[in-house]
Amino acid sequence: MPADPGTRAIARRLYNSIRALPIISPHGHTDPRWFADDAPFGDPVSLLLTPDHYITRMLYSQGLSLEELGLVPQAVPPAIRGGEAPGPRTPREVWRLFAAHYHLFRGTPSRLWLDWVLSEVFESEIPLAPANADRTYDRIHERLARPAFRPRALFERFGIEVLATTESPLDDLAAHAAIRASGWHGRIVSAYRPDPVMDPETPGFADHLARLAEITGEDTGSWAGYLAAHRKRRAFFAQMGATSTDHGHPTARTADLSDREAQALFERIVRGARRGEAPGADAEAFRAQMLTEMARMSLDDGLVMQIHPGAWRNHNLPLHRRFGPNIGGDIPMATDYVGALRPLLNRFGNERALTLIVFTLDESAYSRELAPLAGHYPALRLGPAWWFHDSPEGLMRFREQTTETAGFYNTVGFNDDTRAFFSIPARHDAARRIDCAFLARLIAEHRLPEDEAAQVAHDLAYTLPKQAYKL
């Protein structure tokens, strides 16, 4: 909340009017099997520490090995993997080590989320410290065995109305089918994430195409068959409740090739993949064309399209070889949007039936590129501050740099985009507070009446994400 007492009072009035609204979580990476099986979560470390790359990257930056944090190296040759790092292995020992380094998270958004989870969900002491590490571990471990702490019960306790997971076209969505068949009323939907069969630089790309052919009965070695396979899988995802697609490409580059050019490009990609050859520049060209093809399909089937570019994935190559992806080795990088999106937008950006939500890790693009683009093209909407920037400061920078050009209604509210299920309420609460703080300043400066600001606060928290994601 704002430090100024008068502005803080306005912000609190706005916040109190929306704080209890249901949570709309339209994009994230939680595991649908949690809700299908509704089994108890495991120990505190496997629940709160090892899956959270916000946490592991900070601890690793201060010299702790990932082995010490309980992560297990992949089965790769020792010459590539390197020597084993000694360290504690049991969950309790890892938790003690975490507690000894909890001070590293002071001032970070991770500290906000962790403190909230410890105090509000588990009613434990905060901050975590060596003196209370064992008590906290035992308390969490005991609570996790209770029915009230199983996934479905927590989904309802957290006030979540709908939660989206993310699966690849090769996923059979069995967990989603099991949720539906269970009779439970919690709404869990998927999102279509085709990167494994759209990015030629993905390890095993040729095998993924073969598997896609098996699933769909289409010839994924031909351009027409490959596109038909995507259409079939998208239709299946939509049938299972999906309302969106998601694309985590390195850049926002798009292309609008002729059918002959696209077919020739695809044939080169497939031929090289089958030979085990690196695709080179063709990989970026193919990803660019496929974003435009996905937009074309979205106009046909109504799925909302999301683009998440700008991350140099697995920047720490030795660590990636040892442990695989999603361990904290991704780094933001500069991203072009004006030129990169132009081919797609020239083809489909004026279509009101298309919703294209664009995210960025390059904050310098907010006011220079993204807000003006969203403030013009009917198809384009801005995703919220994301990943490295969903902090109080990052959320405020997003509002300050985009509102003057894009307004509020060319944005889509907040989504948490997280694997850390227990942190979802805290993340949404932080976003609601920051939005109310921003609106309170407009009210205090006589730039917006309070009744209108209250409507905006409600829309940002609830209405806009439901509308944008067709939920």
Buried (B, 14 or more C-beta within 10 A) or exposed (E): BBEEEEBBEBBBBBBEBBBEBBBBBBBBBBBBBBBBBBEEBEBBBEBBBBBBBBBBBBBBEEEBBBBBBBBEBEEEEEEEBEEEEEBBEEBBBBBBBBBBBBEBBEEBBBBBBBBBBBEBBBEBBBBBEEEBBEEBBEBBBEBBEEEEBBBBBBBEEBEBBBBBBBBBBBBEBEBBEBBBEBEBEBBBBBBBBBBBBBBBBBEEBBBBBBBBBEBBEBEBBBBEBBBBBBBBBBBBBBEBBBBBBBBBBBBBBBBBBEEEEBBEBBEBBBEBBBEEEEBEEBBBBBBBBBBBBBBBBBBEBBBBBBBBBBBEEBBBEEBBBBBBEBBBBBBBBEBBBBEBBBBBBEBBBEBEEBBBBBBBBBBEBBBBBBBBBBBBBBBBBBBBBBBBBBBBEBBBBBBEBBBEBBEBBBBBBBBBBBBBBBBBBBBBBBBBBBBBBBBBBBBBEEEBEBEEBBBBBBBBBBBBBBBBBEB
